[in-house]
Amino acid sequence: AHAFATFDPPGQQLGSGGGTAYVLEQAWKTSGNSSFSQWLNDSGKLILHGGGESRRLPPYAAPGKLFIPMPVFRWDLGQRLDQTLLDLAEPTLQHLARAASDNARVMVASGDVLVRLEGKLPPVPDADVVFFGLWVKPEEARNFGVMFCDRGEPEKLVTFLQKPSPDVIREKSREHAFLVDVGIWLLSERAVDCLMKKSGWDADQQGFAQALPETYDLYGSWALNLGSAPVEIDDKVGALTTAVVPLTDAGFYHFGTCSDLMDSVYELQNIVSDQTKLGAVPTLAQPRQFVQNSIFKAPLCREENDALWVENCHIPASWRMASEHILTGVPENDWTLKLEKGVCLDFIPVADQLALRVYGFNDAFRGALSSASTCWINRPVSEWFERRGITMEEAGIDPRTDLQVAPLFPMLASFEPGFVQWMFSAEPEASATWKKCWIESERRSARQVAQQANLREVYSRRKTLRMDVLPIMAKHVEHSVFYKLDLEATADLYAASRHELPRRLEIADLRNPMIALHERMFRAAVQRRRGDEQWELLEQDAFQILRDQIVDRYK
């Protein structure tokens, strides 16, 4: 299948509706087809929105939440160490697309959600706009779109509301059933045509009237005009037919905020609680601590260090953790740091330097710096400046500036541990040196960091660290998921590294003899890639172990 990726034009915020129209136009232009309508009807289109500016999950703003690295789950087989949220989301999206009616032309999906189908998919009706929904509590629905439907026929949409309060949901539920929108829509050609025109598309000229789409929102504008009793009236949008598909057996995982990331991954890791079904890694002892693609040597406690995400990092033994930390991109270092609860660190390569983004676990990155309600590192922004003896004027920042576009994050070739501690400390040392360093350094805003990040460097470093941790995982096979990974992908990675193969495992030393089988097959796959002719003997040994394990049951 052909894939196409783009982004909002520089300086433009198109919204989810305008962005959908824009990606369709841009993909069509690269297709070589002279007719937009013909191109649209040639094949189905799947549009995945990358997650916007990711203000509440900053470290994955640059690549997009679609590409959040996802840990390997102990209950599944054949996963990859380089898997992303997109890899996990795609099977469900493909399943829904295959079940759609012949009139569906485009599927639009949010990039910060994962839906897992755990039962039979209900029939997908034919309509201009088809929504997929889940039954949830009012408190769970408050941060999403909510579909209010006919109680007797829940597939019939009455009203769509974007992020209604629990009280509003309860009041409306007196007359209607409600489902949360899982962020997956199917659009017919008529629906696509309507959305394009609302975004400024001129069908006769096959282009946007103002060269670019107008800013338009799918969820906060377009959808409000749909249903039998919409809250906004637009005759052209309201003329579209709608249908709702309740997913009665499905899991819904959101990745909108730092807290969502921790909660969703923890829930995914513990989908299977029956320990007899977990195979070679039967424990449920893992706390809410996730370390990926990292060298991590700092001491940890399960309770005191709750809610920890470490990815693409080098964390030495001299660091001390608290809780609620998202640590990403930390370079190799020998620093001594003591993190405070809720402190998150993100080191991002920009040009030939590193930008240090310090933020709080619950920061929203929204609001004027002068507002007492605007928080940075979990406290009012003004406190950060006051406790360091810095004025907005000294920093060259207008107090009216929104936190997302304020140049707060220093760019340096290297960092001193004292300066890093000074950046996030609730009670920073009075240091003229660090104050001068921050004021005089070249600084970037959160938006600039996301736009200017050197993603090639990020991915290169992540791959290097992934290779570095392979021997560690292989060494602790009885307590890790190493031999539950995709054999071919893991062997490719290991063979390309300079690592020697781990020591050969003997069946007598293992609690689970099947681990020896996996180990032989892994060694054979690596040796085959490295041109070692002994790989066939290892493969034969693996099959002999399998035969022995089957026959032993009946001796």
Phi, psi and omega in degrees: 000146180278135178244147180219137179229142176206185182210164177302142178303147179308133178082000182246138172242098189277344185077170184292328178285310178297324178294322177296315178298320183293316182292326176296314179297315183294319179294319178299318182298330181273353186281337184086357178275131183282344182247121178297316182297317180295317179299318181298323184271351181295325182198163177291150181239133176247118180252122177247116177280134189284356177111012176064212182280350178052049183298326184261003171220069192303320189296342181247024176290321184292306180283339187097144183298337176307329187253026171298125176296129183251136180292162176280134183263136188294340186270357185240162178243154173076021177277168183243148178291340180257019183289150182237175177302322178299318179300322181282329183279331189300318181304318179294317180298318179294322179298313180295321180296319180294331182275352183291159178290165181294340181277348178288131182248326185224134168254129177247126183228144176283139183275359182248022177228154174231125176246125177249117176283123183246004179211193181288136179283128176295162177302140179262114184287168178265117178204165179294321178230119178247124177257152172245133186224164178233147174280123181219175175279156179305321181294329180282337184270347191300334183260015184225177170287145181233132180255121176262125191235166175297129184298319182282332180227081187296350176284350180265116181282131175259306184215143174245129176235143178261117177053053176288155178288158177303325179294319178296318179298315181297318181297313182288336181286354174296330182247338186229151169283154179225146177225150176275139177285122182276003175083023177235117181237147171249132182239135174280174177300321180295321179293318178298316179300318179296313181296318179300315181294322177294338179265008175098016183281134175254106185295324181294320181272350183053052179191168177277139185302326181253026180076322178238157178297152171283152178295125183208141185248128178295313190273322183268355180229293187303310185293336181291346179265002184261158179102174182282341178221068184291156180277343174232151185245116171223112188303321183288318178289318182295341180284347180289138176280150183227159174207152179238134177249106176288124177267093187287333180237083182208152174255141183235122184231124185254144181233046184277330185227172176301318179295319177300318179303310182296313183295315184293316180294321178296317178296319178296319181296335186246027177302317179262116180257347177287106187292343178286348181258006184265003174063230188286349179234074190276006186274148172247025188280348185294126176280188179278066179225123184230120181239119181229145173048044188216151166262112187234118183237358182290146179291145180227148170239147186293318184275312184294334184248044180290152177061069181235127177233118180236123184213131179061047188228159168239107183245109182283172182292344183279357176274148175237128184262157169245250177211167180057060177242134166245114183242121183221138173073013182297124183286168176301133186202166173235031183291157168249111182231145174237105182282143176262157182308132175084001180275131179236142182234135179222119178254121187237125176290125176229119187056234181254022180232178174245133172265135178257110176258112175257133181206172181259151183305327182250013179296140180259349183049051179210138177115155180292144180300329183283348183280135180294340182271354179273117185252142172225130186055043173071012179221161175307138183306322183302328180296321181300315181291315182299316184286351177247004177065036182242136174261157177300324181296316177301322182281350181071034183238132175287125182302340180279354183296137175291143184304324183296332184248011179278131180284087186252342193255115185288147176245123181220161176287329177205163185235144173269142181300325179298322180290319178298315178297319180297325182296322186252349188296137175291330177234077185289151175294148178283097185233113176294330180295311182289324177300313180296321180299315182292313183297319186271349181287155171290129184237153179234155173273169177300321179294317180294320179300316180295322183282332188252000182301139177275091185291331177299319179292319178301313183289324178297315180294321179298318180295319179298314179294324178298318177295322182296329184271352182304311180297328179294315178297316182295330182291331185247045188299330182287349181235011180229175182265015190306312184271013170256000181284165173301117187300309186295315182295319181290321178295321176303313182294315183292318182296329181282347179275176177264007185287140169288153176294147178295164182300149180292136181268140177255137184303322183296338182268357187252142174287326180243106183300335182294339177298325179296321177300311180299322181295319179296317181294323178293313179300319180297318181295320179292314182295325177298319179290331180269005177079019179273119185290351181283356185299327182295324179295321179295320180295319177297321179298320180298316180291330177293319177299318179297315179299316181298320182292326178287314183292323182303331181296334187248009178285000000 
